[in-house]
């Protein structure tokens, strides 16, 4: 559904006295991606990594300097009008696009008219019901909670029923209940949509996405399903020991972290490390409350990936 080949975008630094291309900022750097129909693809990366620039290119808001990209087979530069009809971008604080002195329904009617949607009442009613805004549809948006504004902005972005949705930090600043409702809606009602989801919340992206890519300095550094990333980029096991006393007795073990009564040990040989722990517990009369191996997290893989990229 989405293909990019050597996609590149540079921005010039604001220095009128020098015309030096080496000083340009490369926001997206020869980036290659293939995203399948119906896939939720997650993008993680630090600020300035190129996530939002990539989404703006794919939604035809920015023209790339090099490379090509297609949406459902249509070129984002040559077939702009077709691509616009197939995508919806909700980027940054997208609730600012709403008109707060209009009601929720009036906002949806207004945006439907902008998209030349003929007789939009049926579609507006469908979206109001889908996002459970029936009771608030005739209230001014200025009275909406942040969560309700997010729902309305999402509904506005779906008026033309696009097959491709770009979500840039879609759950930022909303309460847990609304976040759960939106995640549940996307999982159950948008199964036929192709979604690129960017966020700094690594637990959120692991929960929602079929595949994840780590982007930094405009390049894809790691890519795969959450399980694949954990398997391929986790070169050790981790053992957690919760003790009632004398946690500092573990301090001599290599690659150990002690936080209060919690001991975490990185090891390449789980069996030998368990034996060492048991021997220490016996000799020091340490009382164990809990001992277990820990699963790798996307957060740790993300941090290691960024550190390795420096």
Secondary structure, DSSP 8 states (H G I E B T S, - for coil): -EEEEEEEEEE--S-TT---GGGSEEEEEEEEEEE-TT-EEEEE--TTSSHHHHHHHHTTSS--SEEEEEETTEETTTTHHHHHHHEEEE-SSGGGGS-TTSBHHHHHHHHHHHTT-TTTHHHHHHHHHHTT-TTTTTSBGGGS-HHHHHHHHHHHHTTT--SEEEEESTTTT--HHHHHHHHHHHHHH-TTSEEEEE-S-HHHHHHH-SEEEEEETTEEEEEE-HHHHHHHS--SEEEEEEESS-GGGGTTSTTEEEETTEEEEEES-HHHHHHHHHHHHHHHT--EEEEEEE---HHHHHHHHHHHT-
